[in-house]
Amino acid sequence: MKLVKVYFKLTGWTLRMDEGLLWGDSEAIKLFSMREILQVLNYLIVTHVIDYSCSMRMNNPITYVKMSIAGWQHAWVGGKYYSTHQRLNKEYLNNKNNKDWFEQWLVGMTDGDGTFCIVRQNGKWSLAYKITQPLSNLRVLYYIKKHLGYGRVLKSEAKQVVGQPGEAHFIIRDRKVLNEIIFPIFDKYPLLTCKYFSYLRFKKAYDILENNSLSTNQKNEEIKILLNYNKPATASWSLPQAAQPGDYISPAIVHLNETSSHDEIRSTISAGWLVGFTEAKGNFVISPDIGRFNIEYTLVHKLDKLLLQLIKRLLHIPSNVNYNSSKKIYVLNTKNSRVIDKIINLFAGKFKGMKSLEFKLWSRANYYKNTNLVKVRKIHQIVLKLRKKDNSL
């Protein structure tokens, strides 16, 4: 077990996870800031701390930090030279785990990997809200299920393509749950991609199916028209901005452009949404170059160029949004070291699925990229093995 010394200059202090009140060993400070769980070691007793106070005697102003992960514990640790008392930081917990943050995160995740399905099967129409992930990322689907309190997590029964990861889905089909749980979230926090169009169509299909004044045949015709979106004058519904989904811009961002102020963009693109969207569509890349490694952050999307341009401005990314014609996707990419540092501070401890591990490895590679290429190379090999394992599932 390796111990790293960290020095404190004050005789009494309070340290929160989101504050940097450490002095001394810069490597310990950097790695310490990547931790989701703070840990203090006193001889062989480890206490896991969200927010804690410590008083120290000046004749031995040293404590030690262990860099490994273990489960949550509540503890009081006393020692000859110091004592620590764990207490919950309500402000921190509310900021990270409250309902609003989760709902914003869920909308971002849905903008990335969610679908609103209207399906006719066995002569009946059904609705399904679905989020799809690789089998290796089941944990994020169970996280969603836990916080919503509804839905099912299913593994795909379709035959998987050789070399491609299997899929799993979080699904809600119950129309009552859709109306009482899902619709309020997406009405409160609008989707920022062209999936807003799909959501409106999905919600209109719900209204048609719940309309007892319509016959079965009328419902069938209405939904067929809705899906084709060739709206005749006789239809009983309307959708704003008649266009194909590929030309559709979410009303939530249509008033913004590349020159909009950061405050305007920030009021629309929340941190919770951006974490969820990155969890779905972001990549943390460690790419070998001649004699070094590039540390890159990438976002991709098929249709929403404007949204990526707004994120570019929000994160102060200097490079432009490009179009990959072979993959038919828009790409936002940066390896600017200043931007990467800001992204690390923004996302630290926020991801809920396997992206959390990818992010931690990437963050550590960024820290060592100029000082220890051997460590970066080892981290890169770990990432390659994880991706190979994912593709074999």
Beta strands, then each sheet from edge to edge (+ up, - down):
strand 1: 4-7
strand 2: 12-16
strand 3: 38-42
strand 4: 45-49
strand 5: 51-56
strand 6: 62-65
strand 7: 76-78
strand 8: 82-87
strand 9: 114-121
strand 10: 124-134
strand 11: 152-155
strand 12: 167-172
strand 13: 282-289
strand 14: 292-301
strand 15: 322-324
strand 16: 329-334
sheet 1: 1+ 6-
sheet 2: 2+ 5- 8+ 7-
sheet 3: 3+ 4-
sheet 4: 9+ 10- 12+ 11-
sheet 5: 13+ 14- 16+ 15-
end
